[in-house]
Amino acid sequence: MNNNTITIRDIGPHSSLEIAVLPGINVITGTNELGKSVAIRAVAALAGGDAKNLPIRDGQPCGMVIGFGTTLSVSMRNQRAGELRDIEPVSEKIDLGSLVDPGLKDPEAANRHRVRALLNLTGTRLTYLDFREILPADRQDEISDEFEGDDPLDLHGKIKRAMEKRARLFKEQAAIEEANAKAEFSAVKEIDFTAESDEHVLRAAHQIAVEEKSRIEATIAASWNAKSAYDQAKEKLAALGSLPDLTAAQAEFDRRKEVKATSEAKERTLTAEIERLQESLKVAVAETKSAAQACEDQSTVVLHAKRAAESVAGLTEVVERGLPKDVPTQDELQASIAKVREAENAVAAGVAIRAGAAKKKKGAEHLEAGLKAGLVEEVYRHAARSTDTVLARAVSSPYFGVEGGALTAQDHKKVWRPYADLSEGGRYKTAILAMAESLEPGTLHLCTLDQAAFDGLSTKVRDLICRVAKDHNVAIVTGELSDDETLSVYQYMVSTNAAKLAVAELEDSLAT
């Protein structure tokens, strides 16, 4: 028996089937219902896959799959004896056909399936700790176990969306700060910041101007009052030109007081003799009344004369003093008023300058905060992009990458493109290369390919797969529908020079 031969006994319809496994494509061929699919599943089970659903041949207690130093007994209790020798099974790590075409219409779902398949191939297990490196050291604690999950793609998606969300928040914050800065700067663009703005200096200048204005106004008012008093005094002096003589009036007043006193004495004398001198009393009373009235009238004249004399003395003093000298003019008053207004405007301008300086400072602070927010936004943008780098590193292959969460690969021109956009042959070639690169070199890599997937391949693609598999020591076991009534196994060969040239040509034009 060839060292690379797998024997299947009493599995499905097979009493005994031998499959010689060599690098390249190993094809089980025959018509329908002969057990090609069961045979492929048996190979996969020997290579470490699931043997639970392998059917035992009717009437037999158990079935067996033997090869590469291992015997797999299939019964109620499946058992495995021996260790696989000089072979590395791939079936439990990757489904080649499913990686190339997962059979999912949703591109995103197909991409996720492919990435999971590659992660399974490399055996990589991602945790939130693997993603911490995408952030600076002072922010790495933001990626915590709250993102943890069993699915590495879900973990990648959660962290990437979280980074993008934080980037958007800081972008919004940067926009708000920039708008605030513009508003602050716009509010002070008309202010002359070179003018004096010290409040104490401006208030002192304003006080000096106000005091000067008050002094000029007081001087002018005093001048007008003095002139008015002067004119009034002159008028009153002119009106008082024929006043009674004060001395004569006083002498007459004194004389009449004496007459009054004499009359009062006489009245008292006559009162005693009232009965006898009734007629004389009446005359005396009348005289007394007349003298009293005359005395009162003269008293009024004397009082008037005193007041007139005092007024004349005051008016004479005002007239003699004359008009004020060096009285400010109206132009000087207006100039003083203008200075006060200028000082008031300077004080207001100082207030505006100080407020403007504060606004400029605040605007600069907003601007600085906006720049900082922009830098933090870029940190999170870079972190969001770097999640793909972490995922790509987890895929761990020079043949595959990750961009925007989508699986990528190189076309024939070495240009990285979405893996799903490569031709079918290109996808198979890349998958086989990645599989061979990820597994232990120097051993035979055994995998299976679903018959339906192989049936759908063109000859050119089959030739390409066969060549790449042979070059990298990969043995692919698959099935093919034929008209043969019995099963047979053959190694697929690129049989003609024309076919070989077609393979070379295809390798140069896989992208379409």
Phi, psi and omega in degrees: 000135177298141179299338182257023181261135175252129181251131179245123182234132174054040175243125182060228180273001188268120170282321175200128179219128178250134181236111176280119185257120178231159175304137184118210182252123178251118191247126171266121187237153179159174180284180181293156175069016178265356174096027178297315182296320179297319180297318178298319179294325179295319177298316180298321180294319178298325182278014174107007180276196183273124180257001187297325186261013176286127181279137176274142181300139182307133176085359182253144181286333181201170175234168183218147172231122188234137176169153176055038175081009183230142174240126179251114178266126183250114180206204176299327176236103181292137180227150179233131179238137178088168180247141176300134185243132174055034179210144175241112182289144183242340189302323181283350181259326184207141172257106188303312181296321181292328177293318180289316181217095182294348181075024180249131181287327181286115182302323181292318178295320178297319180296316180298320179299316182294317180297319178298321180297318180291322177297322177294323179297316182278344182073018183282137176240113181270140171233172180299334180296329180294338183265353183297331184294346181286346180249155174299160186304323184284355180239002186294335179293347178292339175261100186240186183291357176295338178271350189298147178193169181285332184266119181296329179289323175296319178299312179301313182296317180299312183292319180297315179296323179296318179294319180294322179295316179294325176297318179296320179299315180288332175294317177297318179297319179297319179295319179296314180297321179295318178296318178297320179297316178299319180296317180296315181292324180295326182291342185241011185292338180269358184275134175271102184282357177276344181287161178298134182230357181293122186298319182295318179296313182293321178295321178296315179298320179295320180296319178299315180297319179295317179296319178297317178298315180297320179297316180295316179298319180295319179297315180296319180297318178297322179297315179295321178296318180296318180296319180296317179295322179298311182296317179297320180297318179297317180297316182293323177297320179294323181287336183261032183292329184245062181276151176294153180286124186293320182294315180295320180295322180292318180296318178295323179295317179296316179301316183290334174294318178296319178298320181296317180296320179296318180295322180294320179296315179297323180297321180293321179295313183292332180298323179294332182253034190299326184288324183277328186245039183303317182292321180292326179297317180300318180295316181297319179299317180296317179298320180298314178301317180295318180294320180297317180297319180295321179297317180296317179298317181295325177301318178297318180297316180298314180301316179298319180296319178299312182296321179296318180297318179296317180297317180299318180299315180295314181297321179298320179297317179299316182294316180296326179292329176076189181279151178297149178257159178055042177285131179300147179274169177297323178298319178294322177297314180297322178296320178295319178298319178298321178297319178298315179297320179298318179295319178298317178297322179296319178298314179297319179296321178299318177300315180297319181296315181296318178295320179296319179298320178295320179294320177299318179297317180293321177299318178297321178295317177298318181298316179296318179297322178296318178296317179297317179297322177297320178294319178294322176303315181295327176300314181286327175298314179297321179297318180298318178293325184289342175300327177293325178296318179297316180294320179296320179294326178293323176298329168055058177208139175286354183262345181234150174221180177224128177222123183063027181082354182261142179289134180234161177207165180272138173274189184294342178265011180066026177262129181285126181222164174304133183303322182294340181275348177290160175293165180301316178297320178297321180294317178297315182301312181298319181296317180293319179298316180295321179296313180295323181290328184278340185261173185292126181288159177085359178240162177279127180262115185257128176213166180242158178224127182304140182301319181299321179295319181291321180300328184279357183275142174285166180298321181297319181291319177300316179300317181296313180300316182299316182295314181296318180298316178298317182297334185243019172060041179250125178256120181251124177255125182215185180231161180211134180285132175217179180270000182293138181275351177233152180284145172216163181234133176221157175268123181294134181233144170276101200270339185237157176298323179299320179294320179296319177296324178296322177298312180299320180293321181295322180299336179271354184218045184281345193285343189267000000 
